[in-house]
Amino acid sequence: MVFWLQEVGYDGWLGLDLFPAREDPVEALEQSIDNIKLMVALLNRVDRKELKARLEEGNIAKTQTILRKMLIS
């Protein structure tokens, strides 16, 4: 989701739809925001052109390889 929002140039706000039944609501929200920030940071590590090509061709195995590289770099 974050990748495609960046690809289309979206710069608006992001909303979170959380219903934390067992967690502290503030902590759940903070964790969710931190997760989105992490996704953005991880995307900065990947070759976006290559990732987009794999996503568009529907090659799940190659896409996962790129994403794993992104996570361990």
PQR file with spaces between the fields and no chain letter, atoms N, CA, C, O and H, PARSE charges and radii, in Angstrom:
ATOM       1  N    MET     1       0.825   -1.180    0.000 -0.4000 1.5000
ATOM       2  CA   MET     1       0.000    0.000    0.000 -0.0000 2.0000
ATOM       3  C    MET     1       0.874    1.250    0.000  0.5500 1.7000
ATOM       4  O    MET     1       0.655    2.168   -0.790 -0.5500 1.4000
ATOM       5  N    VAL     2       1.866    1.279    0.891 -0.4000 1.5000
ATOM       6  CA   VAL     2       2.731    2.449    0.990 -0.0000 2.0000
ATOM       7  C    VAL     2       3.470    2.674   -0.333  0.5500 1.7000
ATOM       8  O    VAL     2       3.612    3.808   -0.792 -0.5500 1.4000
ATOM       9  H    VAL     2       2.044    0.533    1.533  0.4000 1.0000
ATOM      10  N    PHE     3       3.934    1.584   -0.933 -0.4000 1.5000
ATOM      11  CA   PHE     3       4.635    1.680   -2.219 -0.0000 2.0000
ATOM      12  C    PHE     3       3.764    2.359   -3.261  0.5500 1.7000
ATOM      13  O    PHE     3       4.205    3.296   -3.926 -0.5500 1.4000
ATOM      14  H    PHE     3       3.819    0.663   -0.560  0.4000 1.0000
ATOM      15  N    TRP     4       2.527    1.893   -3.407 -0.4000 1.5000
ATOM      16  CA   TRP     4       1.663    2.437   -4.455 -0.0000 2.0000
ATOM      17  C    TRP     4       1.219    3.860   -4.141  0.5500 1.7000
ATOM      18  O    TRP     4       1.032    4.658   -5.059 -0.5500 1.4000
ATOM      19  H    TRP     4       2.168    1.132   -2.867  0.4000 1.0000
ATOM      20  N    LEU     5       1.049    4.192   -2.883 -0.4000 1.5000
ATOM      21  CA   LEU     5       0.728    5.587   -2.541 -0.0000 2.0000
ATOM      22  C    LEU     5       1.865    6.501   -2.965  0.5500 1.7000
ATOM      23  O    LEU     5       1.630    7.593   -3.485 -0.5500 1.4000
ATOM      24  H    LEU     5       1.202    3.544   -2.137  0.4000 1.0000
ATOM      25  N    GLN     6       3.107    6.054   -2.744 -0.4000 1.5000
ATOM      26  CA   GLN     6       4.257    6.838   -3.176 -0.0000 2.0000
ATOM      27  C    GLN     6       4.326    6.911   -4.702  0.5500 1.7000
ATOM      28  O    GLN     6       4.634    7.962   -5.265 -0.5500 1.4000
ATOM      29  H    GLN     6       3.298    5.168   -2.322  0.4000 1.0000
ATOM      30  N    GLU     7       4.040    5.798   -5.363 -0.4000 1.5000
ATOM      31  CA   GLU     7       4.110    5.756   -6.824 -0.0000 2.0000
ATOM      32  C    GLU     7       3.149    6.747   -7.479  0.5500 1.7000
ATOM      33  O    GLU     7       3.487    7.355   -8.495 -0.5500 1.4000
ATOM      34  H    GLU     7       3.789    4.945   -4.906  0.4000 1.0000
ATOM      35  N    VAL     8       1.975    6.911   -6.916 -0.4000 1.5000
ATOM      36  CA   VAL     8       0.998    7.830   -7.510 -0.0000 2.0000
ATOM      37  C    VAL     8       1.155    9.259   -6.992  0.5500 1.7000
ATOM      38  O    VAL     8       0.398   10.150   -7.375 -0.5500 1.4000
ATOM      39  H    VAL     8       1.701    6.417   -6.091  0.4000 1.0000
ATOM      40  N    GLY     9       2.146    9.473   -6.117 -0.4000 1.5000
ATOM      41  CA   GLY     9       2.420   10.817   -5.627 -0.0000 2.0000
ATOM      42  C    GLY     9       1.478   11.301   -4.540  0.5500 1.7000
ATOM      43  O    GLY     9       1.345   12.505   -4.322 -0.5500 1.4000
ATOM      44  H    GLY     9       2.761    8.749   -5.806  0.4000 1.0000
ATOM      45  N    TYR    10       0.825   10.374   -3.860 -0.4000 1.5000
ATOM      46  CA   TYR    10      -0.096   10.767   -2.794 -0.0000 2.0000
ATOM      47  C    TYR    10       0.682   11.394   -1.648  0.5500 1.7000
ATOM      48  O    TYR    10       1.652   10.810   -1.165 -0.5500 1.4000
ATOM      49  H    TYR    10       0.933    9.395   -4.038  0.4000 1.0000
ATOM      50  N    ASP    11       0.269   12.570   -1.212 -0.4000 1.5000
ATOM      51  CA   ASP    11       0.936   13.218   -0.085 -0.0000 2.0000
ATOM      52  C    ASP    11      -0.063   13.710    0.955  0.5500 1.7000
ATOM      53  O    ASP    11       0.220   14.631    1.721 -0.5500 1.4000
ATOM      54  H    ASP    11      -0.519   13.044   -1.604  0.4000 1.0000
ATOM      55  N    GLY    12      -1.215   13.091    0.968 -0.4000 1.5000
ATOM      56  CA   GLY    12      -2.247   13.449    1.934 -0.0000 2.0000
ATOM      57  C    GLY    12      -2.098   12.682    3.237  0.5500 1.7000
ATOM      58  O    GLY    12      -1.049   12.095    3.504 -0.5500 1.4000
ATOM      59  H    GLY    12      -1.445   12.343    0.346  0.4000 1.0000
ATOM      60  N    TRP    13      -3.110   12.688    4.018 -0.4000 1.5000
ATOM      61  CA   TRP    13      -3.063   12.032    5.323 -0.0000 2.0000
ATOM      62  C    TRP    13      -3.410   10.558    5.184  0.5500 1.7000
ATOM      63  O    TRP    13      -4.066   10.140    4.230 -0.5500 1.4000
ATOM      64  H    TRP    13      -3.962   13.165    3.801  0.4000 1.0000
ATOM      65  N    LEU    14      -2.957    9.791    6.148 -0.4000 1.5000
ATOM      66  CA   LEU    14      -3.280    8.367    6.230 -0.0000 2.0000
ATOM      67  C    LEU    14      -4.151    8.163    7.464  0.5500 1.7000
ATOM      68  O    LEU    14      -3.893    8.740    8.521 -0.5500 1.4000
ATOM      69  H    LEU    14      -2.423   10.130    6.923  0.4000 1.0000
ATOM      70  N    GLY    15      -5.162    7.353    7.321 -0.4000 1.5000
ATOM      71  CA   GLY    15      -6.031    7.058    8.455 -0.0000 2.0000
ATOM      72  C    GLY    15      -5.825    5.632    8.929  0.5500 1.7000
ATOM      73  O    GLY    15      -5.490    4.747    8.141 -0.5500 1.4000
ATOM      74  H    GLY    15      -5.371    6.885    6.462  0.4000 1.0000
ATOM      75  N    LEU    16      -6.021    5.419   10.188 -0.4000 1.5000
ATOM      76  CA   LEU    16      -5.927    4.082   10.771 -0.0000 2.0000
ATOM      77  C    LEU    16      -7.275    3.723   11.365  0.5500 1.7000
ATOM      78  O    LEU    16      -7.909    4.534   12.040 -0.5500 1.4000
ATOM      79  H    LEU    16      -6.293    6.138   10.828  0.4000 1.0000
ATOM      80  N    ASP    17      -7.696    2.521   11.110 -0.4000 1.5000
ATOM      81  CA   ASP    17      -8.981    2.039   11.606 -0.0000 2.0000
ATOM      82  C    ASP    17      -8.690    0.912   12.593  0.5500 1.7000
ATOM      83  O    ASP    17      -8.595   -0.253   12.207 -0.5500 1.4000
ATOM      84  H    ASP    17      -7.181    1.862   10.562  0.4000 1.0000
ATOM      85  N    LEU    18      -8.549    1.264   13.855 -0.4000 1.5000
ATOM      86  CA   LEU    18      -8.150    0.296   14.882 -0.0000 2.0000
ATOM      87  C    LEU    18      -9.264    0.105   15.906  0.5500 1.7000
ATOM      88  O    LEU    18      -9.980    1.041   16.260 -0.5500 1.4000
ATOM      89  H    LEU    18      -8.626    2.210   14.169  0.4000 1.0000
ATOM      90  N    PHE    19      -9.385   -1.115   16.363 -0.4000 1.5000
ATOM      91  CA   PHE    19     -10.311   -1.443   17.436 -0.0000 2.0000
ATOM      92  C    PHE    19      -9.575   -2.311   18.452  0.5500 1.7000
ATOM      93  O    PHE    19      -9.826   -3.512   18.549 -0.5500 1.4000
ATOM      94  H    PHE    19      -8.804   -1.876   16.076  0.4000 1.0000
ATOM      95  N    PRO    20      -8.671   -1.702   19.204 -0.5600 1.5000
ATOM      96  CA   PRO    20      -7.867   -2.491   20.149  0.2800 2.0000
ATOM      97  C    PRO    20      -8.682   -2.923   21.372  0.5500 1.7000
ATOM      98  O    PRO    20      -8.889   -2.143   22.302 -0.5500 1.4000
ATOM      99  N    ALA    21      -9.128   -4.151   21.353 -0.4000 1.5000
ATOM     100  CA   ALA    21      -9.969   -4.659   22.438 -0.0000 2.0000
ATOM     101  C    ALA    21      -9.145   -4.994   23.683  0.5500 1.7000
ATOM     102  O    ALA    21      -9.597   -4.793   24.810 -0.5500 1.4000
ATOM     103  H    ALA    21      -8.960   -4.784   20.597  0.4000 1.0000
ATOM     104  N    ARG    22      -7.940   -5.505   23.466 -0.4000 1.5000
ATOM     105  CA   ARG    22      -7.133   -5.946   24.612 -0.0000 2.0000
ATOM     106  C    ARG    22      -5.926   -5.052   24.871  0.5500 1.7000
ATOM     107  O    ARG    22      -5.306   -5.134   25.931 -0.5500 1.4000
ATOM     108  H    ARG    22      -7.573   -5.669   22.550  0.4000 1.0000
ATOM     109  N    GLU    23      -5.590   -4.194   23.898 -0.4000 1.5000
ATOM     110  CA   GLU    23      -4.416   -3.343   24.042 -0.0000 2.0000
ATOM     111  C    GLU    23      -4.819   -1.936   24.473  0.5500 1.7000
ATOM     112  O    GLU    23      -5.973   -1.524   24.352 -0.5500 1.4000
ATOM     113  H    GLU    23      -6.093   -4.128   23.036  0.4000 1.0000
ATOM     114  N    ASP    24      -3.839   -1.233   24.969 -0.4000 1.5000
ATOM     115  CA   ASP    24      -4.033    0.176   25.264 -0.0000 2.0000
ATOM     116  C    ASP    24      -4.200    0.904   23.925  0.5500 1.7000
ATOM     117  O    ASP    24      -3.339    0.775   23.055 -0.5500 1.4000
ATOM     118  H    ASP    24      -2.902   -1.567   25.067  0.4000 1.0000
ATOM     119  N    PRO    25      -5.290    1.666   23.737 -0.5600 1.5000
ATOM     120  CA   PRO    25      -5.546    2.301   22.449  0.2800 2.0000
ATOM     121  C    PRO    25      -4.434    3.244   21.979  0.5500 1.7000
ATOM     122  O    PRO    25      -4.092    3.260   20.796 -0.5500 1.4000
ATOM     123  N    VAL    26      -3.883    4.011   22.884 -0.4000 1.5000
ATOM     124  CA   VAL    26      -2.816    4.946   22.516 -0.0000 2.0000
ATOM     125  C    VAL    26      -1.583    4.181   22.064  0.5500 1.7000
ATOM     126  O    VAL    26      -0.961    4.529   21.060 -0.5500 1.4000
ATOM     127  H    VAL    26      -4.161    3.998   23.845  0.4000 1.0000
ATOM     128  N    GLU    27      -1.230    3.138   22.806 -0.4000 1.5000
ATOM     129  CA   GLU    27      -0.071    2.333   22.446 -0.0000 2.0000
ATOM     130  C    GLU    27      -0.290    1.627   21.105  0.5500 1.7000
ATOM     131  O    GLU    27       0.639    1.537   20.302 -0.5500 1.4000
ATOM     132  H    GLU    27      -1.735    2.855   23.621  0.4000 1.0000
ATOM     133  N    ALA    28      -1.484    1.133   20.856 -0.4000 1.5000
ATOM     134  CA   ALA    28      -1.790    0.466   19.586 -0.0000 2.0000
ATOM     135  C    ALA    28      -1.650    1.447   18.425  0.5500 1.7000
ATOM     136  O    ALA    28      -1.118    1.094   17.372 -0.5500 1.4000
ATOM     137  H    ALA    28      -2.239    1.206   21.508  0.4000 1.0000
ATOM     138  N    LEU    29      -2.118    2.657   18.611 -0.4000 1.5000
ATOM     139  CA   LEU    29      -2.007    3.685   17.582 -0.0000 2.0000
ATOM     140  C    LEU    29      -0.547    4.054   17.339  0.5500 1.7000
ATOM     141  O    LEU    29      -0.117    4.176   16.192 -0.5500 1.4000
ATOM     142  H    LEU    29      -2.551    2.944   19.465  0.4000 1.0000
ATOM     143  N    GLU    30       0.209    4.231   18.411 -0.4000 1.5000
ATOM     144  CA   GLU    30       1.628    4.559   18.277 -0.0000 2.0000
ATOM     145  C    GLU    30       2.383    3.463   17.522  0.5500 1.7000
ATOM     146  O    GLU    30       3.223    3.750   16.670 -0.5500 1.4000
ATOM     147  H    GLU    30      -0.141    4.132   19.343  0.4000 1.0000
ATOM     148  N    GLN    31       2.075    2.213   17.843 -0.4000 1.5000
ATOM     149  CA   GLN    31       2.721    1.093   17.160 -0.0000 2.0000
ATOM     150  C    GLN    31       2.358    1.083   15.671  0.5500 1.7000
ATOM     151  O    GLN    31       3.213    0.824   14.823 -0.5500 1.4000
ATOM     152  H    GLN    31       1.392    1.980   18.536  0.4000 1.0000
ATOM     153  N    SER    32       1.113    1.362   15.362 -0.4000 1.5000
ATOM     154  CA   SER    32       0.674    1.387   13.965 -0.0000 2.0000
ATOM     155  C    SER    32       1.378    2.497   13.186  0.5500 1.7000
ATOM     156  O    SER    32       1.799    2.287   12.048 -0.5500 1.4000
ATOM     157  H    SER    32       0.419    1.573   16.051  0.4000 1.0000
ATOM     158  N    ILE    33       1.505    3.655   13.784 -0.4000 1.5000
ATOM     159  CA   ILE    33       2.210    4.771   13.142 -0.0000 2.0000
ATOM     160  C    ILE    33       3.677    4.410   12.935  0.5500 1.7000
ATOM     161  O    ILE    33       4.235    4.662   11.867 -0.5500 1.4000
ATOM     162  H    ILE    33       1.163    3.826   14.708  0.4000 1.0000
ATOM     163  N    ASP    34       4.301    3.820   13.951 -0.4000 1.5000
ATOM     164  CA   ASP    34       5.694    3.387   13.826 -0.0000 2.0000
ATOM     165  C    ASP    34       5.860    2.354   12.715  0.5500 1.7000
ATOM     166  O    ASP    34       6.862    2.372   12.000 -0.5500 1.4000
ATOM     167  H    ASP    34       3.848    3.615   14.819  0.4000 1.0000
ATOM     168  N    ASN    35       4.888    1.452   12.563 -0.4000 1.5000
ATOM     169  CA   ASN    35       4.949    0.446   11.501 -0.0000 2.0000
ATOM     170  C    ASN    35       4.892    1.091   10.113  0.5500 1.7000
ATOM     171  O    ASN    35       5.610    0.669    9.207 -0.5500 1.4000
ATOM     172  H    ASN    35       4.074    1.437   13.144  0.4000 1.0000
ATOM     173  N    ILE    36       4.052    2.102    9.942 -0.4000 1.5000
ATOM     174  CA   ILE    36       3.977    2.798    8.660 -0.0000 2.0000
ATOM     175  C    ILE    36       5.288    3.522    8.377  0.5500 1.7000
ATOM     176  O    ILE    36       5.780    3.497    7.249 -0.5500 1.4000
ATOM     177  H    ILE    36       3.469    2.445   10.679  0.4000 1.0000
ATOM     178  N    LYS    37       5.855    4.164    9.388 -0.4000 1.5000
ATOM     179  CA   LYS    37       7.149    4.839    9.207 -0.0000 2.0000
ATOM     180  C    LYS    37       8.234    3.838    8.834  0.5500 1.7000
ATOM     181  O    LYS    37       9.101    4.138    8.013 -0.5500 1.4000
ATOM     182  H    LYS    37       5.456    4.185   10.305  0.4000 1.0000
ATOM     183  N    LEU    38       8.192    2.650    9.431 -0.4000 1.5000
ATOM     184  CA   LEU    38       9.155    1.602    9.096 -0.0000 2.0000
ATOM     185  C    LEU    38       8.986    1.162    7.644  0.5500 1.7000
ATOM     186  O    LEU    38       9.979    0.968    6.942 -0.5500 1.4000
ATOM     187  H    LEU    38       7.488    2.406   10.098  0.4000 1.0000
ATOM     188  N    MET    39       7.752    1.001    7.187 -0.4000 1.5000
ATOM     189  CA   MET    39       7.510    0.612    5.794 -0.0000 2.0000
ATOM     190  C    MET    39       8.105    1.642    4.836  0.5500 1.7000
ATOM     191  O    MET    39       8.721    1.282    3.833 -0.5500 1.4000
ATOM     192  H    MET    39       6.946    1.158    7.758  0.4000 1.0000
ATOM     193  N    VAL    40       7.921    2.908    5.146 -0.4000 1.5000
ATOM     194  CA   VAL    40       8.468    3.974    4.303 -0.0000 2.0000
ATOM     195  C    VAL    40       9.996    3.892    4.297  0.5500 1.7000
ATOM     196  O    VAL    40      10.612    3.991    3.236 -0.5500 1.4000
ATOM     197  H    VAL    40       7.421    3.201    5.961  0.4000 1.0000
ATOM     198  N    ALA    41      10.609    3.715    5.457 -0.4000 1.5000
ATOM     199  CA   ALA    41      12.064    3.614    5.543 -0.0000 2.0000
ATOM     200  C    ALA    41      12.583    2.399    4.776  0.5500 1.7000
ATOM     201  O    ALA    41      13.600    2.489    4.090 -0.5500 1.4000
ATOM     202  H    ALA    41      10.109    3.634    6.319  0.4000 1.0000
ATOM     203  N    LEU    42      11.892    1.265    4.888 -0.4000 1.5000
ATOM     204  CA   LEU    42      12.323    0.060    4.176 -0.0000 2.0000
ATOM     205  C    LEU    42      12.205    0.223    2.666  0.5500 1.7000
ATOM     206  O    LEU    42      13.037   -0.289    1.918 -0.5500 1.4000
ATOM     207  H    LEU    42      11.065    1.192    5.445  0.4000 1.0000
ATOM     208  N    LEU    43      11.190    0.924    2.224 -0.4000 1.5000
ATOM     209  CA   LEU    43      11.036    1.151    0.788 -0.0000 2.0000
ATOM     210  C    LEU    43      12.180    1.973    0.214  0.5500 1.7000
ATOM     211  O    LEU    43      12.480    1.869   -0.976 -0.5500 1.4000
ATOM     212  H    LEU    43      10.514    1.340    2.831  0.4000 1.0000
ATOM     213  N    ASN    44      12.817    2.782    1.040 -0.4000 1.5000
ATOM     214  CA   ASN    44      13.954    3.567    0.574 -0.0000 2.0000
ATOM     215  C    ASN    44      15.162    2.689    0.284  0.5500 1.7000
ATOM     216  O    ASN    44      16.106    3.147   -0.359 -0.5500 1.4000
ATOM     217  H    ASN    44      12.573    2.866    2.006  0.4000 1.0000
ATOM     218  N    ARG    45      15.161    1.446    0.738 -0.4000 1.5000
ATOM     219  CA   ARG    45      16.274    0.520    0.532 -0.0000 2.0000
ATOM     220  C    ARG    45      16.150   -0.310   -0.738  0.5500 1.7000
ATOM     221  O    ARG    45      17.120   -0.939   -1.161 -0.5500 1.4000
ATOM     222  H    ARG    45      14.394    1.073    1.261  0.4000 1.0000
ATOM     223  N    VAL    46      14.995   -0.319   -1.341 -0.4000 1.5000
ATOM     224  CA   VAL    46      14.731   -1.235   -2.440 -0.0000 2.0000
ATOM     225  C    VAL    46      14.804   -0.514   -3.784  0.5500 1.7000
ATOM     226  O    VAL    46      14.539    0.685   -3.880 -0.5500 1.4000
ATOM     227  H    VAL    46      14.207    0.193   -0.998  0.4000 1.0000
ATOM     228  N    ASP    47      15.160   -1.254   -4.796 -0.4000 1.5000
ATOM     229  CA   ASP    47      15.141   -0.743   -6.163 -0.0000 2.0000
ATOM     230  C    ASP    47      13.677   -0.676   -6.594  0.5500 1.7000
ATOM     231  O    ASP    47      13.075   -1.690   -6.947 -0.5500 1.4000
ATOM     232  H    ASP    47      15.375   -2.228   -4.719  0.4000 1.0000
ATOM     233  N    ARG    48      13.123    0.511   -6.560 -0.4000 1.5000
ATOM     234  CA   ARG    48      11.692    0.691   -6.822 -0.0000 2.0000
ATOM     235  C    ARG    48      11.304    0.252   -8.224  0.5500 1.7000
ATOM     236  O    ARG    48      10.229   -0.312   -8.428 -0.5500 1.4000
ATOM     237  H    ARG    48      13.612    1.335   -6.273  0.4000 1.0000
ATOM     238  N    LYS    49      12.172    0.508   -9.184 -0.4000 1.5000
ATOM     239  CA   LYS    49      11.881    0.116  -10.564 -0.0000 2.0000
ATOM     240  C    LYS    49      11.766   -1.402  -10.666  0.5500 1.7000
ATOM     241  O    LYS    49      10.861   -1.929  -11.313 -0.5500 1.4000
ATOM     242  H    LYS    49      13.045    0.966   -9.018  0.4000 1.0000
ATOM     243  N    GLU    50      12.697   -2.093  -10.018 -0.4000 1.5000
ATOM     244  CA   GLU    50      12.672   -3.561  -10.046 -0.0000 2.0000
ATOM     245  C    GLU    50      11.450   -4.099   -9.310  0.5500 1.7000
ATOM     246  O    GLU    50      10.778   -5.006   -9.800 -0.5500 1.4000
ATOM     247  H    GLU    50      13.433   -1.665   -9.492  0.4000 1.0000
ATOM     248  N    LEU    51      11.165   -3.550   -8.150 -0.4000 1.5000
ATOM     249  CA   LEU    51      10.006   -3.998   -7.384 -0.0000 2.0000
ATOM     250  C    LEU    51       8.720   -3.781   -8.181  0.5500 1.7000
ATOM     251  O    LEU    51       7.865   -4.665   -8.235 -0.5500 1.4000
ATOM     252  H    LEU    51      11.711   -2.813   -7.752  0.4000 1.0000
ATOM     253  N    LYS    52       8.584   -2.621   -8.792 -0.4000 1.5000
ATOM     254  CA   LYS    52       7.379   -2.331   -9.576 -0.0000 2.0000
ATOM     255  C    LYS    52       7.243   -3.306  -10.742  0.5500 1.7000
ATOM     256  O    LYS    52       6.146   -3.783  -11.032 -0.5500 1.4000
ATOM     257  H    LYS    52       9.279   -1.903   -8.749  0.4000 1.0000
ATOM     258  N    ALA    53       8.349   -3.599  -11.404 -0.4000 1.5000
ATOM     259  CA   ALA    53       8.309   -4.541  -12.534 -0.0000 2.0000
ATOM     260  C    ALA    53       7.846   -5.917  -12.071  0.5500 1.7000
ATOM     261  O    ALA    53       7.038   -6.555  -12.747 -0.5500 1.4000
ATOM     262  H    ALA    53       9.240   -3.212  -11.168  0.4000 1.0000
ATOM     263  N    ARG    54       8.347   -6.384  -10.929 -0.4000 1.5000
ATOM     264  CA   ARG    54       7.950   -7.705  -10.420 -0.0000 2.0000
ATOM     265  C    ARG    54       6.493   -7.704  -10.010  0.5500 1.7000
ATOM     266  O    ARG    54       5.776   -8.670  -10.272 -0.5500 1.4000
ATOM     267  H    ARG    54       9.003   -5.866  -10.381  0.4000 1.0000
ATOM     268  N    LEU    55       6.042   -6.635   -9.371 -0.4000 1.5000
ATOM     269  CA   LEU    55       4.636   -6.549   -8.973 -0.0000 2.0000
ATOM     270  C    LEU    55       3.720   -6.551  -10.201  0.5500 1.7000
ATOM     271  O    LEU    55       2.692   -7.228  -10.219 -0.5500 1.4000
ATOM     272  H    LEU    55       6.624   -5.850   -9.159  0.4000 1.0000
ATOM     273  N    GLU    56       4.103   -5.792  -11.211 -0.4000 1.5000
ATOM     274  CA   GLU    56       3.266   -5.698  -12.405 -0.0000 2.0000
ATOM     275  C    GLU    56       3.234   -7.002  -13.196  0.5500 1.7000
ATOM     276  O    GLU    56       2.228   -7.314  -13.833 -0.5500 1.4000
ATOM     277  H    GLU    56       4.938   -5.242  -11.196  0.4000 1.0000
ATOM     278  N    GLU    57       4.328   -7.767  -13.162 -0.4000 1.5000
ATOM     279  CA   GLU    57       4.319   -9.036  -13.893 -0.0000 2.0000
ATOM     280  C    GLU    57       3.692  -10.154  -13.077  0.5500 1.7000
ATOM     281  O    GLU    57       3.459  -11.249  -13.591 -0.5500 1.4000
ATOM     282  H    GLU    57       5.145   -7.514  -12.644  0.4000 1.0000
ATOM     283  N    GLY    58       3.422   -9.882  -11.812 -0.4000 1.5000
ATOM     284  CA   GLY    58       2.767  -10.874  -10.964 -0.0000 2.0000
ATOM     285  C    GLY    58       3.682  -12.004  -10.531  0.5500 1.7000
ATOM     286  O    GLY    58       3.213  -13.087  -10.181 -0.5500 1.4000
ATOM     287  H    GLY    58       3.611   -8.993  -11.395  0.4000 1.0000
ATOM     288  N    ASN    59       4.991  -11.759  -10.553 -0.4000 1.5000
ATOM     289  CA   ASN    59       5.948  -12.786  -10.165 -0.0000 2.0000
ATOM     290  C    ASN    59       6.152  -12.721   -8.646  0.5500 1.7000
ATOM     291  O    ASN    59       7.010  -11.991   -8.149 -0.5500 1.4000
ATOM     292  H    ASN    59       5.372  -10.879  -10.838  0.4000 1.0000
ATOM     293  N    ILE    60       5.356  -13.488   -7.938 -0.4000 1.5000
ATOM     294  CA   ILE    60       5.363  -13.437   -6.480 -0.0000 2.0000
ATOM     295  C    ILE    60       6.703  -13.871   -5.894  0.5500 1.7000
ATOM     296  O    ILE    60       7.192  -13.258   -4.945 -0.5500 1.4000
ATOM     297  H    ILE    60       4.659  -14.081   -8.342  0.4000 1.0000
ATOM     298  N    ALA    61       7.296  -14.918   -6.450 -0.4000 1.5000
ATOM     299  CA   ALA    61       8.575  -15.414   -5.926 -0.0000 2.0000
ATOM     300  C    ALA    61       9.661  -14.343   -6.047  0.5500 1.7000
ATOM     301  O    ALA    61      10.399  -14.103   -5.092 -0.5500 1.4000
ATOM     302  H    ALA    61       6.898  -15.416   -7.220  0.4000 1.0000
ATOM     303  N    LYS    62       9.762  -13.707   -7.199 -0.4000 1.5000
ATOM     304  CA   LYS    62      10.776  -12.661   -7.376 -0.0000 2.0000
ATOM     305  C    LYS    62      10.460  -11.430   -6.520  0.5500 1.7000
ATOM     306  O    LYS    62      11.364  -10.780   -5.996 -0.5500 1.4000
ATOM     307  H    LYS    62       9.162  -13.902   -7.975  0.4000 1.0000
ATOM     308  N    THR    63       9.186  -11.125   -6.389 -0.4000 1.5000
ATOM     309  CA   THR    63       8.791   -9.996   -5.548 -0.0000 2.0000
ATOM     310  C    THR    63       9.191  -10.259   -4.099  0.5500 1.7000
ATOM     311  O    THR    63       9.715   -9.367   -3.433 -0.5500 1.4000
ATOM     312  H    THR    63       8.452  -11.653   -6.815  0.4000 1.0000
ATOM     313  N    GLN    64       8.954  -11.461   -3.610 -0.4000 1.5000
ATOM     314  CA   GLN    64       9.322  -11.794   -2.239 -0.0000 2.0000
ATOM     315  C    GLN    64      10.832  -11.753   -2.050  0.5500 1.7000
ATOM     316  O    GLN    64      11.308  -11.361   -0.985 -0.5500 1.4000
ATOM     317  H    GLN    64       8.529  -12.186   -4.152  0.4000 1.0000
ATOM     318  N    THR    65      11.582  -12.146   -3.053 -0.4000 1.5000
ATOM     319  CA   THR    65      13.043  -12.082   -2.968 -0.0000 2.0000
ATOM     320  C    THR    65      13.496  -10.637   -2.781  0.5500 1.7000
ATOM     321  O    THR    65      14.354  -10.350   -1.946 -0.5500 1.4000
ATOM     322  H    THR    65      11.195  -12.465   -3.919  0.4000 1.0000
ATOM     323  N    ILE    66      12.921   -9.746   -3.551 -0.4000 1.5000
ATOM     324  CA   ILE    66      13.266   -8.324   -3.432 -0.0000 2.0000
ATOM     325  C    ILE    66      12.882   -7.799   -2.052  0.5500 1.7000
ATOM     326  O    ILE    66      13.650   -7.063   -1.433 -0.5500 1.4000
ATOM     327  H    ILE    66      12.223   -9.979   -4.229  0.4000 1.0000
ATOM     328  N    LEU    67      11.718   -8.169   -1.576 -0.4000 1.5000
ATOM     329  CA   LEU    67      11.266   -7.695   -0.267 -0.0000 2.0000
ATOM     330  C    LEU    67      12.137   -8.242    0.858  0.5500 1.7000
ATOM     331  O    LEU    67      12.409   -7.534    1.828 -0.5500 1.4000
ATOM     332  H    LEU    67      11.094   -8.767   -2.079  0.4000 1.0000
ATOM     333  N    ARG    68      12.576   -9.491    0.741 -0.4000 1.5000
ATOM     334  CA   ARG    68      13.480  -10.048    1.755 -0.0000 2.0000
ATOM     335  C    ARG    68      14.808   -9.289    1.772  0.5500 1.7000
ATOM     336  O    ARG    68      15.343   -8.992    2.841 -0.5500 1.4000
ATOM     337  H    ARG    68      12.355  -10.066   -0.047  0.4000 1.0000
ATOM     338  N    LYS    69      15.334   -8.979    0.598 -0.4000 1.5000
ATOM     339  CA   LYS    69      16.563   -8.177    0.532 -0.0000 2.0000
ATOM     340  C    LYS    69      16.363   -6.846    1.232  0.5500 1.7000
ATOM     341  O    LYS    69      17.239   -6.367    1.953 -0.5500 1.4000
ATOM     342  H    LYS    69      14.900   -9.220   -0.270  0.4000 1.0000
ATOM     343  N    MET    70      15.213   -6.265    1.013 -0.4000 1.5000
ATOM     344  CA   MET    70      14.881   -4.977    1.628 -0.0000 2.0000
ATOM     345  C    MET    70      14.893   -5.099    3.152  0.5500 1.7000
ATOM     346  O    MET    70      15.380   -4.205    3.843 -0.5500 1.4000
ATOM     347  H    MET    70      14.502   -6.654    0.427  0.4000 1.0000
ATOM     348  N    LEU    71      14.370   -6.179    3.663 -0.4000 1.5000
ATOM     349  CA   LEU    71      14.256   -6.353    5.109 -0.0000 2.0000
ATOM     350  C    LEU    71      15.581   -6.662    5.782  0.5500 1.7000
ATOM     351  O    LEU    71      15.776   -6.305    6.944 -0.5500 1.4000
ATOM     352  H    LEU    71      13.973   -6.905    3.101  0.4000 1.0000
ATOM     353  N    ILE    72      16.498   -7.317    5.079 -0.4000 1.5000
ATOM     354  CA   ILE    72      17.744   -7.714    5.741 -0.0000 2.0000
ATOM     355  C    ILE    72      18.915   -6.798    5.416  0.5500 1.7000
ATOM     356  O    ILE    72      20.000   -6.968    5.973 -0.5500 1.4000
ATOM     357  H    ILE    72      16.340   -7.606    4.135  0.4000 1.0000
ATOM     358  N    SER    73      18.719   -5.837    4.531 -0.4000 1.5000
ATOM     359  CA   SER    73      19.807   -4.919    4.159 -0.0000 2.0000
ATOM     360  C    SER    73      20.118   -3.953    5.275  0.5500 1.7000
ATOM     361  O    SER    73      21.005   -3.111    5.134 -0.5500 1.4000
ATOM     362  H    SER    73      17.838   -5.699    4.078  0.4000 1.0000
